[in-house]
Amino acid sequence: MTNLTKATLAALALAALTAPALAQQGLDEPFQKPFKEALAGKTVAYVPVAMNFDLTEGWYAGLKKELEPYGVKFVIRDANWNTNAGAQAVTSLITEKPAVMVVHNPDVQTYAKLLQRAENEGIYVIQINMGSAYRSSAFVGANWVEIGERQTEAVVKACEGKSNKIAIVQGALSAAASAYTLKGVENVLAKHPEIKVASSQAADWDAAKAKAITQTVLKQNPDLCGIVGLWDGMDIGTAAAVKEAGLTGKVFLATSGGGERKGACELVKSGAFDLDMSYDVPTQAAQMAGTIKWLLSSGAKPGSIKGSEYTTLIPITKENADSPTACWNLSDLKK
Amino acid sequence: MKRLRFNQQEIVFAVFALLFVVFSIFLNGFLTAENMLTLLQNVAVLGILGLAMAIVVIGRGIDISLIAALAVPPGLVLQMVQNGHSLPFSLLIAVLITIAFGVVNGWLIAYAEVPSLFATLATGLLLAGLGQAALFQLDVVQWSSGMNGFERLGQGTILGIPTSIVMFAIACIVVAVLLRQTRWGAYIYAIGDNPYAARVTGIPSRPIIVLQYVIAALIGCFAGLVMAASVNSMPTRVFNSTLIYDVILVVVLGGIGLSGGRGGVLNVIIGTLLIGTMLNGMTIMDISYAGQNLIKGVVLLLAVITDSFLNPRNEETAQQGDI
């Protein structure tokens, strides 16, 4: 071997050794630093209609999990089922100027003006599940009209060949979840003139009231074939009345909720509910967190962009109530 | 000519009877044995609470914290059983908490001499807040398998009569015996009629007042257990509802004056029947929520206005003092 070939080989060997080393020197991603800076130290304020129930606890845990690792300060103002307290909380938050407000409206009117003011003051407003008449930066939540339609379609189908008499158990009349769902119910009923509504009453999200109403309705109409309930938390009472009348399995009960295991899957399995349309709270929380991250890092002026994210519904029936994915556990989400 | 005089109890009974007859004639399916049972069943818990409130109001007080006693100790029972404790142990703890709560109420009113309205307003918030902050995981405490069998307290029937009505009947008998057959009951009337005279005649006023609030809290807790068993869960946020106004309404409407010393179990039953008949009739007619509130308001106003026309106030009654 000549000296030249030796030298060439040595040079090649050296090149072979050094080349991967060169490739291992990474490229700095230019966008993550401004992203982190946009989030760190920012305050996100959360105003639910009340804490201590599966939906609001689930959103809280989900948001906390997604945002706190980035140094976001997460504060909570619990309206505790009091619309005035909620309006006061929103008003005082406007002066405190958090970067983002996550708001759960008790009805479509009360907060509408306040939320507009908040966005004018430079606060992004995200409305969850129950929206107001004002359209803010983002709405993340269930499409209530669709829920009403799908629940009613299921009830109408179950009524085929039966009495065609149904009942509707409404929530609080002015709440988005109740009024919009009712619209969905009406949409389907308009196509089915054979269906007769024996009763359509508000139980104010209260299980005991729902039970009292349903008991009376079932005594008057023992041949009722289906009930459209507007929230599984309240329809525990509706289901109890059906069970007490010995009509479980004969009266089809469709409801909707956040899909927490104890409140949804377990009750569907026990036969209390025949259909529970779940809007899957952990997914909603993740979408909210994603929207917050995107808004904060976008630099868009609050109020300048507006969009909606309707969450995909999971119909929970006897078929999937046993599956590990149809429902979620609040205890897991809190971990 | 002697002027016709009716007291409020008779007027309310007349209104009830009128409504009942009108509904029976015009409402299909109202006057059936089944519907009558449903009617009673729907107001049984309200009636039990009315009995608790009656005891306190007869003793010239008021207990705004009753709904906290209804929601928190029974909610705790469900939560403890859910967490793996045994049902009897959980019930024992709940009863002890209820008694302690009644003692605190009574002590504040009888010994610290805080007006009952303010004392119970504060203690009710305290107990409900404690429940939310420390005792329950969620507002609605779910039924768990450890509670199996206990739902019979609020569901099902005894000799064809729904259990909750039987529970209301039992509570009526117990309270009637307490008020009319025991010395303590007589003392409660005496204190309500004239607390100063009662004390002068040697009635142990303060311990009796404490006893009133303990009994009221215990009855409240019992009503809560019936309610939880009836809906298979304890919606503890019932504390934030308007239930307490309905309870006061049942008592006042039935003819137990807020000035104390008068009325009894019969008044509570009449007040409960009127409310029950109205709610039942309006549900059958499928009247909207707003419409129902309007009608309730009008009927109640009518009852109260008629009373003040037939029994005008004079110097003597004005001195009694209302809330």
Interface residues (C-beta under 8 A of the other chain):
Chain A: A50 N52 F53 D54 E57 N80 W81 N82 Q170 L173 A198 S199 S200 Q201 A202 D204 D206 A207 A208 K211 A212 I213 Q215 T216 V217 K219 Q220 G233 I236 G237 A239 A240 K243 E244 K262 G263 L330
Chain B: N28 G29 T32 E34 N35 T38 L39 Q41 N42 V45 Q132 F136 Q137 L138 D139 V140 Q142 Q155 G156 M227 S230 V231 N232 S233 P235 R237 V238 N240 S241 L279 N280 T283 I284 D286 S288 Y289 A290
